[in-house]
């Protein structure tokens, strides 16, 4: 089934990485760099569950459906001047 019109991917005013805490930003950067959740947990000396909790908060703050979507939204928002 073909789409009849393009979808609006990024809405103005929707989520912003500036709303992330320093710890969330660190985790987000590691995930965006290709680290797995377990690798992030080891890197920041936290449990995988703690990392997952931070990732849930990041997704909520950015309005993302999953971590891949969060990274894509970040890249789209930083490459477009609003």
N, C-alpha and C positions, 0 to 999 in steps of 0.2 A: 504494500500500500504506500503510495507516494504522498508526501506532504504537499498540501496545496499552497502553503505559505510558510516562510521561514519562522522558526520559533525564536522568541526573545530569550536569549541565553542569560544575559546579565541585566538586571533591572537597576536603574539609578537608585542610589541610597541603600541598596541591599548589601548588608554585611561588609566588613572592612577589616583587614588584618590589623589595623591600628587598634581595634577593639580586643585583640588577643593579649593575654598576660605575657610577661617575659618567658615563663615556663612553657606556655602554649606555643609561643613563637619559636622557641628552641625546638620543641617537638615537631612543629609544622615544618621547619626548615630541614630537619633530619629526614622526615617522611618524604618531603619533596625532593630530597637528595637521593632517595632510593633505599633508605634504611627500612627494614621491617619493624613491626611493633616490638618484637623481642629484642632486636638489635638496639632500638631506641631505649628500651628499658635498661639494658646493660650499660649503654652509653651515659645515661643520666642517673644510674644507680637507683632505679625505681622498679616496682613490680610491673609486669605486663598489664595487669588490671588497672593500675594507676595511669599508664600510658593510654589505655583504651578510654578511660574516663576523660582524660584531656582531649583525646581525639573527638569524642562525642561533643564536648563543649566547643571545640573548634568548628565542627560541622554546623552546630547550631548557630554560632556567631556569624559564620560566613553564609548561612542559608544553603548549605550543600547537602546532597543526598548521601554522599559517601566521601571517603578521603580523596579518591581520584577526582571527583567533582570539585572538591575544595581547592585542590591544586590548580585545576583548570580555571576555576573562577578567579583565583588569585592572578594567574598569568593573563587572563583576559582583562581584568581590571587594571593591571599595571601597564598594559600595552595600549590602553585607550585613554585619551584625555577626556575626563568628564567635566 
